[in-house]
Amino acid sequence: MTVESSQSITENLGNTVGRILSGDELRNQSFIDNNVDGTWRVDFEELISLDLPVMEQIDLLYRYGYIAEANLALAKQYGFDTPAEIIGFRLEKFIPRDLPLTIPLLTRIIESGYHLREWESIERDRYGNKKYFLNNCTGEIENGMLLRVWGTAKDITLQKQMEEQAYLHSAMFSQISEGCVIVEEGNENIVYVNTAFTSITGYTESDIPGNKLSFLQGVDTDPSTVAKIRESLSNQQSFSGDILNYKKDGTPFWNLMQISPIKSAGGGVSHYVGILTDITEKKRIEAERIEQRNELTHLARVAAMGELTATMAHELSQPLTAILSNAQAAQRFLEQDDPDLDEIREILEDIVAADKRAGELMQRIRHMVKRDVSKFEQLDINNVIEEVHALIGHDLVMKQVRFSCELSPNLPALLGDPVQVQQVILNLIINASHAMQESYDRLITISTHELGDDSIEVVITDTGHGIDKELQENIFQPFYTTKQDGMGMGLAINRTIIESHGGRIWAENRPGQGAAFHISLPVIQEGL
């Protein structure tokens, strides 16, 4: 070995290899054994000429190369317990040719004259697991012949795996159609947005730095929703809900926002990931459906009230007749020379009472036929049923139908639209009266009771002919009717109304005679 060769090795590896070819073998061996990085030496069974083409040199490296020296750190990196276990292993064992970067890497090493610093390699440990190393190497060369190669290997597998995961996550976020945003915990600064986020909001990546997620909010954004988001973040909890946001050009859009905390390796929340889904079109379609449903329910109410025309006329004629009669009586009393003022006062009180009865009837009719948007409020289901009975009671008497109420007292309150719930009950009572036209004993019974699943059940039974078995599954379908002049929308609308209240409606035949229609509606939970 020449002095020039020794200096070349020392200059290229420096402290990374530390083998000073001065003859102090004990000091060199101590450095190798105690180095935290892997150190190695590859020897060759035959010398390799640097004048050969690159691919021939690669073939010879694999044919003649073997591990001649290694330290404990290198052995551990490859899954061995001692360096002796890997001494003699062929080069193919550590740098397989079939890995895609192997041949390009060896080409670089050869073209550098076997003096290359900080090059990455992909190798395999004793179990076949892929490993990543950051390497330095230098070759001992004499007269254009490669004698051996010294090197160091730093295991960067974990770092590369984390980089790959970060890249894959970024690639995944960039490909999904929902907008993704990552914000820091505490200051809530945005640190990442994907392509879909910029497409949905109209903001570019250059617009994002320094902003918080609240920059999407605007004048009509619901403050209560914002407060719920703030509460979720302060408690380091997830959030999911609809919020009205604004694009860069000021266009509002409905956003289904889902926010979830991200925990760091230490277990604490370090960031939040937000998923944005533009549901503006979905909201528009829902609004149109609600409008159509309200129109149908309004038409159904008008149709139901049309069946009660005779009843309403009779109910209204009674207080109007009383008002007329009392007014005429008062006139006669006033024509007397000494009118009885007490008698006149009583007549006027009767007139006022009759007028109130007429007004209440008109008010009930107005509520039933008025076209309005759904308005949910706290309901007492028994009161709703009693109001319906007040509307239809006389009509049932005229049809010779008996009516029985079995209402459980002290039922919990419901949340619903009183007019729509009245409409359902009214429609079912009218249907029941139609079903009993050919029955001798005509009886409608309506009962209420509380179920064990936090709901109230309303049951309307009749003594009619019942429901044909083959028809039971279809009676709630739109345009399905057994009436010659029916449109088949009544029961379908009933089902839509009940389901919009979070309940369900079904029908069954009673043992013996008649049918029973069941309605279950959820009660208001405490705290709501």
Secondary structure, 3 states (H helix, E strand, C coil): CCHHHHHHHHHHHCCCCCCCCCCCHHHHHHHHHHCCCEEEEEEEEEEEECCCCHHHHHHHHHHHEEEEEECHHHHHHCCCCCHHHCCCCEHHHHCCCCCCCHHHHHHHHHHCCCEEEEEEEEEECCCCCEEEEEEEEEEEEECCEEEEEEEEEEECHHHHHHHHHHHHHHHHHHHCCCEEEEEECCCCEEEEECHHHHHHHCCCHHHCCCCEHHHHCCCCCCHHHHHHHHHHHHCCCCEEEEEEEECCCCCEEEEEEEEEEEECCCCCEEEEEEEEEECHHHHHHHHHHHHHHHHHHHHHHHHHHHHCHHHHHHHHHHHHHHHHHHHHHHHHHHHCCCCCHHHHHHHHHHHHHHHHHHHHHHHHHHHHHCCCCCCCEEECHHHHHHHHHHHHHHHHHHCCCEEEEEECCCCCCEEECHHHHHHHHHHHHHHHHHHCCCCCCCEEEEEEEECCCCEEEEEEECCCCCCCHHHCCCCCCCCCCCCCCCCCCHHHHHHHHHHHCCCEEEEEECCCCCEEEEEEEEECCCCC
